[in-house]
Amino acid sequence: MILAAGRGERMRPLTDHTPKPLLAVGGKPLIMWHIERLRAAGITELVINHAHLGHRLEEALGDGAAFGVRIAWSPEASALETAGGIRHALALLGDAPFVVVNGDVFCDADFAALHTATESLRADGPLAHLLLVDNPAHHTEGDFRLAADGHIHADGKPRLTFSGLGAYHPALFSALADNTPAKLAPLLREAMNAGKVTGKRHAGRWIDVGTPQRLAELDRALSAAAVRPVT
């Protein structure tokens, strides 16, 4: 699942008429970098949620056939937050664990490895597997602590930043009411306290494309490096 329902307030005025995932970096929409990397990893069945200017996303991507994937759309009348959006899409995602990626980050993570991590998740065991990254300058305090045994804890130091990429078991969201906004962090902290969240540190490239400045910096970097499309 690609999360694409955010309004992108910090990106205004760019997002007044264009949904944030369609903003271009390196010559293509931000969301296309995810789609191409997912496809390259063998993940071709996608669910994408949307709210703000969602029709623009559907017009741009359609059913995904032109990009070698199949997209099922999960529209939201108003944004349901991360956990609420995932809960709303469970009927499309199915009963098996799945991968989720925030549509407003740029990351060269190994999606195939993240997909493999879904095999360790179960309703009565680990409920989530997260990718953590070194704390960026705009989030120096971090989010969670990664222990040597691979479990993630809500408390303690040193802390790393949650990348917005993870694998989840549907049971993590099943108790939430549908069509109700819900944040992901409280669910994760509860599962962490029960010892049911694992993870890894991603040492590669990761950028939270949350401001026009970071969008422009990423665009310049990708253009200068002449990054070739993933095949």
C-alpha positions as CSV (number, residue, x, y, z in Angstrom):
1,M,0.0,0.0,0.0
2,I,1.2,3.5,-0.9
3,L,-0.1,6.2,1.5
4,A,-1.1,9.2,-0.6
5,A,-4.0,10.9,1.2
6,G,-2.2,13.6,3.0
7,R,-3.0,17.3,2.3
8,G,0.6,18.4,2.3
9,E,0.1,21.6,4.2
10,R,3.8,22.3,4.5
11,M,4.1,22.0,0.7
12,R,1.7,24.8,-0.1
13,P,1.2,26.5,-2.5
14,L,2.6,23.6,-4.5
15,T,-0.1,21.2,-3.2
16,D,-3.0,23.6,-3.7
17,H,-3.6,22.2,-7.2
18,T,-1.4,19.1,-7.3
19,P,-1.4,16.2,-4.8
20,K,1.9,15.9,-3.1
21,P,2.7,12.4,-4.5
22,L,2.5,13.8,-8.0
23,L,5.1,16.5,-7.4
24,A,8.0,15.8,-9.7
25,V,11.6,15.0,-8.6
26,G,14.3,13.9,-11.0
27,G,11.9,14.1,-14.0
28,K,9.0,12.0,-12.6
29,P,6.3,12.2,-10.0
30,L,7.5,11.2,-6.5
31,I,5.0,8.3,-6.3
32,M,6.4,6.8,-9.5
33,W,9.8,6.2,-7.8
34,H,7.9,4.0,-5.4
35,I,5.9,2.2,-8.1
36,E,8.9,1.4,-10.1
37,R,10.9,0.1,-7.2
38,L,8.0,-2.0,-6.0
39,R,7.6,-3.4,-9.4
40,A,11.3,-4.2,-9.7
41,A,11.0,-6.1,-6.4
42,G,8.2,-8.2,-7.8
43,I,5.4,-6.3,-5.9
44,T,2.8,-5.5,-8.6
45,E,-0.5,-5.6,-6.7
46,L,-0.9,-2.1,-5.2
47,V,-3.4,-0.3,-3.1
48,I,-3.2,3.5,-3.0
49,N,-5.4,5.7,-0.8
50,H,-6.2,9.3,-1.5
51,A,-8.3,12.2,-0.3
52,H,-7.1,15.7,-1.3
53,L,-7.3,16.0,-5.1
54,G,-7.5,12.2,-5.3
55,H,-9.1,12.4,-8.8
56,R,-5.8,13.8,-10.1
57,L,-3.9,10.7,-8.8
58,E,-6.4,8.4,-10.5
59,E,-6.2,10.3,-13.7
60,A,-2.4,10.2,-13.7
61,L,-2.0,6.5,-12.8
62,G,-5.2,4.8,-13.8
63,D,-5.3,1.1,-13.1
64,G,-1.5,0.9,-13.2
65,A,-1.3,-1.2,-16.3
66,A,0.8,1.3,-18.1
67,F,3.4,0.9,-15.4
68,G,3.4,-2.9,-15.1
69,V,1.3,-3.0,-11.9
70,R,-2.3,-3.2,-10.8
71,I,-3.7,-0.4,-8.7
72,A,-6.7,-0.7,-6.5
73,W,-7.9,2.7,-5.2
74,S,-9.0,3.4,-1.6
75,P,-10.7,6.9,-1.7
76,E,-11.3,8.7,1.6
77,A,-13.9,11.5,1.9
78,S,-11.4,13.2,4.2
79,A,-8.0,12.0,5.2
80,L,-8.2,9.3,7.9
81,E,-4.6,9.5,9.1
82,T,-2.2,6.7,8.6
83,A,-3.8,3.9,10.6
84,G,-7.3,4.9,9.7
85,G,-6.4,4.9,6.0
86,I,-4.9,1.4,6.3
87,R,-7.9,0.2,8.2
88,H,-10.2,1.6,5.5
89,A,-8.2,-0.3,2.9
90,L,-8.1,-3.7,4.6
91,A,-10.9,-5.1,2.4
92,L,-8.6,-4.4,-0.6
93,L,-5.4,-5.5,1.1
94,G,-6.7,-9.0,2.1
95,D,-5.9,-11.2,5.1
96,A,-2.1,-11.6,4.5
97,P,0.6,-9.3,5.9
98,F,1.4,-6.4,3.5
99,V,4.0,-3.7,2.9
100,V,3.2,0.0,3.4
101,V,5.2,3.0,2.2
102,N,4.5,6.7,2.8
103,G,4.0,8.4,-0.5
104,D,5.9,11.5,0.6
105,V,9.3,10.0,1.2
106,F,12.1,9.1,-1.2
107,C,14.0,5.9,-0.3
108,D,16.2,3.3,-1.9
109,A,15.2,0.6,0.5
110,D,15.2,-3.1,-0.5
111,F,11.5,-3.6,-1.0
112,A,12.0,-7.3,-1.8
113,A,13.5,-7.7,1.7
114,L,10.7,-5.8,3.3
115,H,8.2,-8.0,1.5
116,T,10.1,-11.1,2.8
117,A,9.7,-9.7,6.3
118,T,5.9,-10.1,6.0
119,E,6.5,-13.8,6.3
120,S,7.5,-13.5,9.9
121,L,4.3,-11.6,10.9
122,R,1.2,-13.3,12.4
123,A,-1.8,-12.4,14.4
124,D,-0.5,-14.0,17.6
125,G,3.1,-12.9,17.2
126,P,5.0,-10.0,15.6
127,L,2.5,-7.6,14.1
128,A,4.9,-5.1,12.4
129,H,8.4,-4.8,11.0
130,L,9.7,-1.3,10.5
131,L,12.6,0.3,8.7
132,L,14.3,2.9,10.8
133,V,16.8,5.5,9.6
134,D,19.4,7.8,11.2
135,N,17.7,11.0,12.5
136,P,17.6,13.8,10.0
137,A,18.4,17.4,10.9
138,H,14.7,18.2,11.2
139,H,13.9,15.3,13.5
140,T,17.0,14.9,15.8
141,E,15.1,13.3,18.7
142,G,14.1,10.3,16.7
143,D,11.1,8.0,17.3
144,F,12.0,4.5,18.5
145,R,14.9,2.4,19.8
146,L,16.2,-0.6,17.9
147,A,17.5,-3.3,20.2
148,A,20.3,-5.7,19.3
149,D,17.8,-8.5,19.0
150,G,15.9,-6.7,16.3
151,H,12.9,-5.7,18.4
152,I,11.8,-2.1,18.4
153,H,11.0,-0.3,21.7
154,A,8.9,2.8,22.3
155,D,11.2,4.0,25.0
156,G,15.0,4.3,25.6
157,K,17.9,5.6,23.7
158,P,19.5,5.9,21.2
159,R,16.5,6.5,19.1
160,L,16.2,6.3,15.3
161,T,13.6,7.8,13.0
162,F,10.7,5.7,11.5
163,S,11.2,5.9,7.8
164,G,7.5,5.5,6.9
165,L,8.2,2.1,5.4
166,G,7.0,-1.0,7.1
167,A,5.3,-4.4,6.9
168,Y,2.2,-5.1,8.9
169,H,-0.2,-7.8,9.8
170,P,-3.9,-6.9,9.3
171,A,-4.6,-7.8,13.0
172,L,-2.8,-4.6,14.0
173,F,-5.6,-2.5,12.6
174,S,-8.6,-4.8,12.9
175,A,-9.9,-3.3,16.2
176,L,-10.1,0.2,14.7
177,A,-13.5,1.5,13.5
178,D,-13.7,2.0,9.8
179,N,-14.0,5.5,8.3
180,T,-12.6,7.0,11.5
181,P,-9.3,8.9,11.7
182,A,-6.6,7.1,13.6
183,K,-2.8,7.7,14.0
184,L,-0.3,4.9,13.6
185,A,2.1,5.7,16.4
186,P,-0.3,4.7,19.3
187,L,-0.9,1.3,17.7
188,L,2.8,0.8,17.2
189,R,3.7,1.8,20.7
190,E,1.1,-0.6,22.2
191,A,2.5,-3.4,20.0
192,M,6.0,-2.5,21.0
193,N,5.2,-2.7,24.6
194,A,3.9,-6.2,24.0
195,G,7.1,-7.2,22.2
196,K,5.4,-7.5,18.8
197,V,7.4,-5.0,16.6
198,T,10.7,-5.9,14.9
199,G,12.8,-3.9,12.5
200,K,16.0,-3.0,10.8
201,R,18.1,0.2,10.3
202,H,18.2,1.3,6.7
203,A,21.6,2.9,6.0
204,G,20.9,4.0,2.4
205,R,19.2,7.0,1.0
206,W,16.1,8.4,2.7
207,I,14.5,11.8,2.5
208,D,11.2,13.1,4.0
209,V,10.1,15.3,1.2
210,G,8.0,17.4,3.5
211,T,8.8,21.0,2.4
212,P,9.3,22.8,-0.9
213,Q,13.0,23.2,0.0
214,R,13.6,19.5,0.5
215,L,11.7,18.8,-2.7
216,A,13.9,21.2,-4.6
217,E,17.1,19.8,-3.1
218,L,16.1,16.2,-4.0
219,D,15.1,17.3,-7.5
220,R,18.5,18.9,-8.0
221,A,20.4,15.9,-6.6
222,L,18.5,13.4,-8.8
223,S,18.8,15.5,-11.9
224,A,22.5,16.1,-11.3
225,A,23.1,12.4,-10.8
226,A,21.1,11.5,-13.9
227,V,19.4,8.7,-12.0
228,R,18.2,6.1,-14.5
229,P,14.7,4.6,-14.1
230,V,14.4,1.4,-12.2
231,T,13.8,-1.5,-14.6
